[in-house]
Amino acid sequence: MKYDLHVHTTLSDGKEEKIILLRRANEMGFSFMSFTDHNVIDNMSISDINALYEALYEEQQRVSLIEGIEFDVFDFSKMHILGYGIQDKEMVQRRLQEVAVRNDEICMQILSNIGSHYGIHYTKEEILEGMKVPLLSKRVIIDWMVMKGHAKDYIESGALFTNKKSPTYERKVSLYSSEVLDLIVQSGGIPVLAHPSTLRLPDRELEDVIVGLKERGLRGIETLNTSKTTPEQQAFYTDLARRHGLMTTSGTDFHNFPNYTDIGVDNGISDEFIGKVGGRK
């Protein structure tokens, strides 16, 4: 079965429009796909997305979409938790809005730091107006600095202005893992640990973390992320999932065409999971 359960779009840090990626998925004969943007969930319903697709391309939208999101987690460096099949999107959006407002304040401090360190001065108001967004975020600052010629691309911009090693860095606010798990479950979704390799933990410690997450509601592990998982890691994560009664998922973690071969995987890793979440729409 062709599918992809981990795809990013321009709604967060991806570089391709959702509708363009959906067209590609239709061309490739996908059965399922989930857009999992960072800390944001689309206002558009799946039925609205399908209707837009069919109006634009004058053809049936044949891919079954699963509502998805990827949360950054505050208490573990590089931990992300995927939420699938969210039923109460308003609940998730309200909590994310609270976090976004706090990060807007942090980004104002980053702008002040940039002014002090680099002598580059921009106001919040001119950036919001120029980028057509309601609040500041690190991604907005990154893209603004590229647009204004202070960095050649988003990678350099992040390194200069927002990342941990940047002299103007400030840590953004994210939800704690317990909050993320509770929010996904309470909103009717299924929580899955994304790309465990990015935690960079020894096997025993990783297993302990996963056991703790399962006790708080974790239901699955992304055992194959094609951009972040080695065959040896995949085998270990699959064994962890089996021993602890967790479902397995797979995806590409796609962000843009220049750096990724394409969207999509063709395997049976997510069959059980898709059988559960795919039938809940």
C-alpha positions in Angstrom: 0.0 0.0 0.0 1.3 3.4 -0.9 0.8 6.1 1.7 2.6 8.7 3.8 1.7 9.5 7.4 4.3 12.3 7.9 4.2 15.2 5.5 4.9 18.9 6.1 3.5 21.8 4.1 3.6 25.6 3.9 1.3 25.6 6.9 4.4 25.1 9.0 8.0 24.6 7.8 7.3 22.7 4.6 8.0 24.4 1.2 5.1 22.9 -0.8 1.4 23.7 -0.8 -0.9 21.1 0.6 -3.0 20.9 -2.5 0.1 20.4 -4.7 1.2 17.5 -2.5 -2.2 16.0 -2.6 -2.2 16.1 -6.4 1.2 14.3 -6.3 -0.3 11.7 -4.0 -3.2 11.1 -6.3 -0.8 10.7 -9.3 1.2 8.1 -7.4 -1.8 6.1 -6.4 -1.7 6.7 -2.6 -4.3 5.1 -0.4 -3.8 7.3 2.6 -1.9 10.5 3.6 -1.7 12.7 6.7 -0.4 16.3 6.7 1.4 16.6 10.0 2.5 20.3 10.3 4.4 21.5 13.4 2.1 22.8 16.1 -0.7 23.8 13.8 -3.8 22.1 12.5 -5.6 23.2 9.4 -8.9 25.1 9.8 -10.1 23.4 6.6 -11.9 20.1 7.1 -11.0 17.1 5.0 -14.2 17.4 3.1 -13.4 21.0 2.3 -9.9 20.0 1.1 -11.4 17.3 -1.1 -13.9 19.8 -2.6 -11.1 22.4 -3.3 -9.0 19.7 -5.0 -11.8 18.6 -7.2 -12.7 22.2 -8.1 -9.1 23.0 -9.0 -8.2 19.9 -10.9 -11.6 18.8 -12.1 -11.0 15.2 -11.0 -11.9 13.1 -8.0 -9.7 13.3 -5.0 -8.9 9.6 -4.3 -6.5 9.7 -1.4 -8.1 9.1 2.1 -6.8 11.9 4.3 -6.2 11.4 8.1 -6.2 14.5 10.2 -2.7 15.0 11.6 -0.4 17.3 13.6 3.2 17.1 14.9 3.8 18.6 18.3 7.2 19.9 19.5 7.8 18.7 23.1 9.3 20.9 25.7 10.7 18.5 28.3 12.7 16.3 25.8 15.2 17.9 23.3 14.2 16.9 19.8 11.1 14.9 20.8 8.1 15.2 18.6 4.7 13.5 19.1 2.4 13.0 16.2 -1.4 13.2 16.7 -3.7 11.4 14.2 -7.4 11.3 13.7 -8.0 14.5 15.8 -11.8 14.9 16.3 -12.0 18.1 18.3 -9.8 20.5 16.3 -11.1 23.5 18.2 -9.7 22.1 21.5 -6.3 21.7 19.9 -6.4 25.1 18.2 -7.3 26.9 21.5 -4.3 25.4 23.3 -1.9 26.0 20.5 -3.1 29.7 20.3 -2.1 30.1 23.9 1.4 28.8 23.1 1.6 30.9 20.0 0.9 34.1 21.9 3.7 33.3 24.4 6.1 32.6 21.5 5.2 35.9 19.9 6.6 37.5 23.0 9.7 35.4 22.9 10.2 36.4 19.3 10.0 40.0 20.2 13.0 39.4 22.4 14.8 37.7 19.5 14.2 40.8 17.4 15.7 42.9 20.1 18.7 40.5 20.3 19.2 40.7 16.6 19.2 44.5 16.8 21.8 44.5 19.6 24.1 41.9 18.1 23.8 42.4 14.3 22.6 46.0 14.1 19.6 44.8 12.1 16.4 46.5 13.2 12.9 45.5 12.3 9.7 46.1 14.3 7.1 43.4 15.0 4.5 45.4 13.1 6.4 45.7 9.8 7.2 41.9 9.9 3.6 41.0 10.5 2.4 43.3 7.8 5.1 42.0 5.3 4.5 38.4 6.0 0.7 38.6 6.3 0.6 36.7 9.6 -1.1 37.5 13.0 1.8 36.6 15.3 5.6 36.3 15.3 7.2 32.9 15.3 10.8 31.7 14.7 9.7 30.5 11.3 8.4 34.0 10.4 11.7 35.6 11.5 13.7 33.0 9.5 11.7 33.6 6.3 11.7 37.4 6.8 15.5 37.5 7.1 15.9 35.5 3.9 13.4 37.7 2.1 15.3 40.8 3.2 18.6 39.4 2.1 20.2 38.8 5.5 20.6 35.1 4.8 20.8 33.0 1.6 18.2 30.4 2.8 16.2 29.2 5.8 19.1 27.0 7.0 21.5 29.9 7.2 18.8 32.2 8.6 18.1 29.8 11.4 21.8 29.4 12.2 22.2 33.2 12.3 19.1 34.3 14.2 17.0 31.6 15.9 18.8 28.3 16.5 20.4 27.2 19.7 23.9 28.1 18.5 22.8 31.6 17.3 24.0 34.5 19.4 20.5 35.8 19.4 18.8 32.6 20.5 15.8 32.4 22.9 14.1 29.1 23.7 10.6 28.9 22.4 7.7 27.6 24.5 6.3 24.2 23.7 3.9 21.9 25.6 5.3 19.2 27.9 5.0 15.6 26.7 2.2 14.9 29.3 0.2 17.9 28.1 0.6 16.8 24.4 -0.5 13.3 25.1 -3.5 14.5 27.1 -4.4 17.0 24.4 -4.3 14.4 21.6 -6.3 11.8 23.6 -8.9 14.3 24.9 -9.4 15.7 21.4 -10.1 12.1 20.2 -6.8 11.5 18.5 -4.1 8.8 18.6 -0.6 9.8 19.8 2.5 8.4 18.1 6.2 9.0 18.9 7.8 10.5 15.9 11.4 9.5 14.7 12.8 8.2 18.0 16.3 8.5 16.6 16.3 12.3 17.1 16.3 11.8 20.8 19.8 10.3 20.6 19.2 8.1 23.7 20.9 4.8 24.4 18.5 1.9 23.8 17.8 1.2 27.4 17.0 4.9 28.2 14.8 5.2 25.1 12.8 2.1 26.1 12.3 3.6 29.6 11.1 6.9 28.0 8.7 5.0 25.7 7.3 3.0 28.7 6.7 6.2 30.5 5.0 7.8 27.5 2.8 4.7 27.0 1.6 5.0 30.7 0.4 8.5 29.8 -1.4 7.6 26.6 1.1 6.9 23.8 -0.3 4.4 21.3 2.3 4.0 18.6 5.9 4.5 17.4 7.0 5.8 14.0 9.3 2.8 13.4 10.3 3.9 9.9 10.9 7.6 9.1 12.7 7.4 5.7 14.7 10.5 6.3 15.8 9.7 9.9 15.8 5.9 10.5 18.5 3.4 9.7 17.7 -0.3 9.1 19.2 -1.2 12.5 17.1 1.5 14.3 14.0 0.4 12.5 14.5 -3.2 13.7 15.0 -2.0 17.3 11.9 0.3 17.2 9.8 -2.5 15.7 10.8 -4.8 18.5 10.1 -2.1 21.1 6.6 -1.6 19.7 6.0 -5.4 19.7 7.1 -5.9 23.3 5.2 -2.9 24.6 2.0 -3.4 22.6 2.3 -0.2 20.5 1.3 0.2 16.9 3.8 1.1 14.2 3.7 3.8 11.6 5.8 5.0 8.7 6.3 8.2 6.7 8.9 10.4 4.9 8.9 13.5 7.1 8.7 15.4 3.8 9.5 19.1 3.7 10.4 20.0 0.2 11.2 18.5 -3.2 14.8 19.7 -3.5 15.9 17.8 -0.4 13.6 14.8 -0.6 13.3 12.3 -3.4 9.5 12.3 -3.2 6.6 11.8 -0.8 5.3 8.3 0.0 6.3 4.8 1.3 5.1 1.5 0.1 5.0 -1.0 3.0 2.8 -2.7 5.5 4.2 -1.1 8.6 1.1 1.1 9.2 -1.6 -1.4 8.2 -2.9 -2.0 11.8 -2.7 1.7 12.6 -4.5 2.8 9.4 -7.1 0.2 10.0 -7.9 1.9 13.4 -7.5 5.6 12.6 -8.6 5.4 8.9 -12.0 3.9 9.9 -12.7 6.6 12.5 -13.1 9.5 10.0 
